Amino acid sequence: MTFKLPLENMSDEVFYKIIVTQNNEEDILYYGYMFYQTVMEDVELLYEDGADAVEMEMITEQEFNEQL
C-alpha cells in the first residue's frame, strides 16, 4: 500500500486522532507536530502489523495538546 500527499507542497505539521481497530478492539493514538507523509508511513505500518481498520480524524493543535 502506498500513500501520496494530497498536495505537492504540503510541508506543514499536522495533527491527527487515529483510531486503530484490530481484532474487534480499538486503540486511539494522537499524532502531532509531524509531517503528513510521516503520519501516512506510520498508518502503513499499522496495517502491516495487522490493523483491520485505521480511521484518521484531523484535529487542531489545541486538541492535540489537551491529550498530553
N, C-alpha and C positions, 0 to 999 in steps of 0.2 A: 504494500500500500504506500503510495507516495502522495504527499500533500504539497500544494503550491500556495504561495502567498496570494491573497486576493488582490493585492495591489503591488505593483513592481517596487515602489519606493517606501513600503511600509516599514519604517525603522523605529517607530516609537514603541516604548514599553507598553505592554498590555496587561490587563488584569482579568482573570477568569475564575469562576467557580466551576469545578469539574466534578461531575457525578459519575463514578465508575460502578457499573453493575457486573458482578461476576458470581455465578452460582447462586442466583436469587438473593444476593446481598449487595448493599450499596455502601460505598465509601465516598466521602466528599473531600476533595482536595482543593486548595486555593493556590493559584499561581499568580504571582505579581512581580513587577519590576523585571520582566523578561520580554524578549522579543517574540513576536508571533511565531516565527519559524522554529524557535526553541520549544515553545509550547506544543506545536504540532509534531515535532520529533518525539517528545515525551508521550503524546497521545498514541503515536505509532507503537512505541514500546509497551504501552498499556495493553494494546491489542495483541502484541506478540507474547505478552505474559499471560494471556488467556481471558482478557476482559470480554464480556459478551456485548457490552454497550458502553459508550463514553459520550456523555452529554455535556456540552460546553455552554456556559452562560457568561457573557461578558458582563463584568461588574466594574464599579468605579474604584478609584484608588482608595477613597474613604471606606468603602465596603470591605476592601481587602484588608486595610489596616485595622479595622474593627475585629478581624479574626486573629490578629497576632496576640 
